[in-house]
Amino acid sequence: MTQKFTIQDLLQYYPKYEEGMDLNKDIVRNIQKCSDDFHALLMENKTLNRMTCLRDLDISLQCFYENAQGLLQEGRTDSLDIFGWYLTINDDFRYAKDKLRGKTIYV
């Protein structure tokens, strides 16, 4: 059965992290879940995997997770340490939303 993939579907993979939040285990676990789930979605669906903006977002989410995990393991929990990666995923989510806006994508 064919389903539509919408902006709302995309947003469920946005980590529960906001600018200024210090890192902790729960935040890093959420970032990992978003990254892993989004990656699995792209691997399972050829239509979505062909969209460059979604592959770029997949890479950004993975890098965001890896950096957050590394910082937490080093005991560096200050929000400024992860700020650059936070800006990157925001930019990539915004770009993907712009590309999806007004389109019907069947998965």
Kinemage of the C-alpha trace (Angstrom):
@kinemage 1
@onewidth
@group {chain A} dominant
@subgroup {mainchain}
@vectorlist {calphas} color= white
{ca met a 1} P 0.000 0.000 0.000
{ca thr a 2} L 1.323 3.411 -0.958
{ca gln a 3} L 1.519 6.193 1.612
{ca lys a 4} L 2.370 9.856 1.355
{ca phe a 5} L 5.502 11.250 2.977
{ca thr a 6} L 4.857 14.763 4.251
{ca ile a 7} L 6.656 17.520 6.105
{ca gln a 8} L 4.941 16.300 9.295
{ca asp a 9} L 6.471 12.871 8.723
{ca leu a 10} L 9.880 14.499 8.354
{ca leu a 11} L 9.537 16.530 11.551
{ca gln a 12} L 9.110 13.429 13.709
{ca tyr a 13} L 12.842 12.867 13.193
{ca tyr a 14} L 13.812 16.274 14.575
{ca pro a 15} L 15.718 15.781 17.857
{ca lys a 16} L 14.257 17.101 21.103
{ca tyr a 17} L 17.089 19.563 21.496
{ca glu a 18} L 16.913 23.334 21.468
{ca glu a 19} L 19.522 26.056 21.410
{ca gly a 20} L 21.029 26.613 24.842
{ca met a 21} L 20.230 23.168 26.251
{ca asp a 22} L 23.138 21.433 27.934
{ca leu a 23} L 23.799 17.865 26.826
{ca asn a 24} L 22.739 14.937 28.970
{ca lys a 25} L 22.186 11.205 28.432
{ca asp a 26} L 18.492 11.574 27.593
{ca ile a 27} L 19.137 14.204 24.948
{ca val a 28} L 21.915 12.155 23.356
{ca arg a 29} L 19.685 9.041 23.360
{ca asn a 30} L 16.938 11.032 21.625
{ca ile a 31} L 19.393 12.345 19.029
{ca gln a 32} L 20.574 8.771 18.429
{ca lys a 33} L 17.008 7.500 18.035
{ca cys a 34} L 16.143 10.252 15.547
{ca ser a 35} L 19.322 9.586 13.594
{ca asp a 36} L 18.938 5.791 13.563
{ca asp a 37} L 15.232 5.877 12.697
{ca phe a 38} L 15.704 8.387 9.886
{ca his a 39} L 18.617 6.402 8.470
{ca ala a 40} L 16.520 3.214 8.544
{ca leu a 41} L 13.692 5.016 6.741
{ca leu a 42} L 16.027 6.103 3.945
{ca met a 43} L 17.554 2.641 3.614
{ca glu a 44} L 14.101 1.039 3.379
{ca asn a 45} L 12.680 3.486 0.852
{ca lys a 46} L 14.330 4.032 -2.532
{ca thr a 47} L 12.163 7.045 -3.366
{ca leu a 48} L 13.253 8.944 -0.264
{ca asn a 49} L 16.836 7.730 -0.584
{ca arg a 50} L 17.077 9.330 -4.027
{ca met a 51} L 16.373 12.782 -2.581
{ca thr a 52} L 19.712 14.493 -2.007
{ca cys a 53} L 18.299 16.843 0.623
{ca leu a 54} L 17.212 13.853 2.736
{ca arg a 55} L 20.561 12.094 2.362
{ca asp a 56} L 22.295 15.308 3.451
{ca leu a 57} L 19.980 15.481 6.461
{ca asp a 58} L 20.780 11.853 7.279
{ca ile a 59} L 24.496 12.661 7.344
{ca ser a 60} L 23.916 15.761 9.487
{ca leu a 61} L 21.838 13.834 12.011
{ca gln a 62} L 24.514 11.140 12.243
{ca cys a 63} L 27.267 13.739 12.742
{ca phe a 64} L 25.155 15.584 15.313
{ca tyr a 65} L 24.702 12.347 17.254
{ca glu a 66} L 28.356 11.290 17.022
{ca asn a 67} L 29.564 14.688 18.192
{ca ala a 68} L 27.005 14.907 21.000
{ca gln a 69} L 27.933 11.423 22.194
{ca gly a 70} L 31.652 12.212 22.070
{ca leu a 71} L 31.209 15.460 23.967
{ca leu a 72} L 29.097 13.773 26.634
{ca gln a 73} L 31.706 11.028 27.080
{ca glu a 74} L 34.361 13.720 27.543
{ca gly a 75} L 32.192 15.447 30.138
{ca arg a 76} L 31.683 18.489 27.927
{ca thr a 77} L 27.985 19.227 28.256
{ca asp a 78} L 27.909 22.950 27.482
{ca ser a 79} L 25.509 23.838 24.683
{ca leu a 80} L 28.156 25.905 22.899
{ca asp a 81} L 30.202 22.767 22.254
{ca ile a 82} L 27.452 21.336 20.003
{ca phe a 83} L 26.069 24.621 18.666
{ca gly a 84} L 27.621 24.365 15.191
{ca trp a 85} L 26.100 20.942 14.580
{ca tyr a 86} L 22.757 22.164 15.903
{ca leu a 87} L 22.810 24.945 13.300
{ca thr a 88} L 23.671 22.420 10.593
{ca ile a 89} L 20.715 20.144 11.317
{ca asn a 90} L 18.418 23.163 11.492
{ca asp a 91} L 19.618 24.300 8.072
{ca asp a 92} L 19.246 20.807 6.624
{ca phe a 93} L 15.750 20.336 8.081
{ca arg a 94} L 14.725 23.739 6.722
{ca tyr a 95} L 16.108 22.912 3.284
{ca ala a 96} L 14.385 19.505 3.225
{ca lys a 97} L 11.081 21.085 4.295
{ca asp a 98} L 11.402 23.639 1.496
{ca lys a 99} L 12.037 20.859 -1.027
{ca leu a 100} L 9.050 18.829 0.227
{ca arg a 101} L 6.658 21.769 0.441
{ca gly a 102} L 3.904 21.451 -2.132
{ca lys a 103} L 5.054 18.028 -3.330
{ca thr a 104} L 3.341 14.705 -2.952
{ca ile a 105} L 5.854 11.956 -2.337
{ca tyr a 106} L 4.559 8.410 -2.278
{ca val a 107} L 6.522 5.855 -0.305
